[in-house]
Amino acid sequence: MNIKTTAKCSEELIDTFAPIMSELEFAKLGDGHVAYIKIMTSEEAQRMFPAVEDLPEGINLFALHSADGTPLALTDSHSAAVGHAMGDELEIASIH
């Protein structure tokens, strides 16, 4: 069996299984219990958190997001983002 045949078989196998969860159900998984921290530039943070004014340019910030991606908090340190999650009793998930 060559690579092309293997890839075709894999695609056919994947197509035969119905999804267990919808994308919306998957996004809600862990909602209110799980969060993640994302590093972003101040420019990205300004777009995601438009209510925050006068962010210094060219720095990295730490955004805390709920499991479904909703932004919860913006800080200038990882430890502050972790502290915010702990204060809200949220489990921090590792993302890559």
C-alpha positions in Angstrom: 0.0 0.0 0.0 1.5 3.4 -0.9 1.1 6.7 0.8 -1.7 7.9 -1.5 -3.7 4.8 -0.9 -3.2 5.0 2.9 -4.3 8.7 2.9 -7.5 7.8 0.9 -8.3 4.9 3.3 -7.8 7.2 6.3 -10.2 9.8 4.8 -12.8 7.1 4.1 -12.5 5.8 7.6 -12.9 9.3 9.1 -16.0 10.0 6.9 -17.8 6.9 8.2 -17.9 8.1 11.8 -20.5 10.6 12.9 -19.2 13.3 15.2 -19.9 12.6 18.9 -20.3 16.3 19.7 -21.2 19.3 17.7 -18.7 22.2 17.5 -20.9 24.2 19.8 -21.2 21.4 22.3 -17.4 21.0 22.2 -16.9 24.7 22.7 -19.1 24.6 25.8 -17.2 21.7 27.3 -15.7 22.9 30.5 -17.5 26.2 30.3 -17.4 27.8 33.8 -14.8 25.3 35.0 -11.9 25.4 32.6 -9.9 28.3 31.2 -6.7 28.9 29.3 -4.1 31.6 29.2 -2.9 33.1 25.9 0.1 35.3 25.4 -0.7 38.2 23.0 0.8 41.4 21.8 -0.6 44.7 23.0 -2.0 45.3 19.5 -3.8 41.9 19.6 -5.1 42.7 23.1 -6.4 46.1 22.0 -8.5 44.4 19.3 -9.8 41.7 21.7 -10.4 44.1 24.7 -11.5 47.3 23.1 -12.6 48.8 26.4 -9.1 48.8 27.7 -7.5 52.1 26.8 -3.9 53.3 26.6 -2.1 49.9 26.3 1.6 50.4 25.8 2.7 49.3 22.3 5.1 46.4 21.7 4.6 44.4 24.9 3.3 41.0 25.5 0.2 40.5 27.7 -1.6 37.5 29.1 -5.3 37.0 28.4 -7.4 34.6 30.4 -10.1 32.9 28.3 -13.0 30.6 29.2 -13.1 27.2 27.6 -15.3 28.5 24.7 -12.8 31.3 24.0 -14.6 34.2 25.7 -12.0 36.6 27.0 -12.2 37.0 30.8 -9.2 39.1 31.9 -6.1 40.8 30.6 -3.0 41.1 32.7 0.7 42.0 32.3 2.0 38.8 34.0 1.3 35.1 33.8 1.1 34.8 37.5 -1.7 37.5 37.7 -3.6 35.5 35.0 -3.2 32.3 37.0 -4.3 34.2 40.2 -7.4 35.5 38.4 -8.3 31.9 37.3 -7.8 30.5 40.8 -9.9 33.3 42.3 -12.7 32.3 39.9 -12.1 28.6 40.7 -11.2 27.8 37.1 -9.0 24.9 36.1 -6.2 26.1 33.7 -5.9 23.9 30.6 -2.6 23.8 28.7 -2.9 24.8 25.0 -0.3 24.4 22.3 
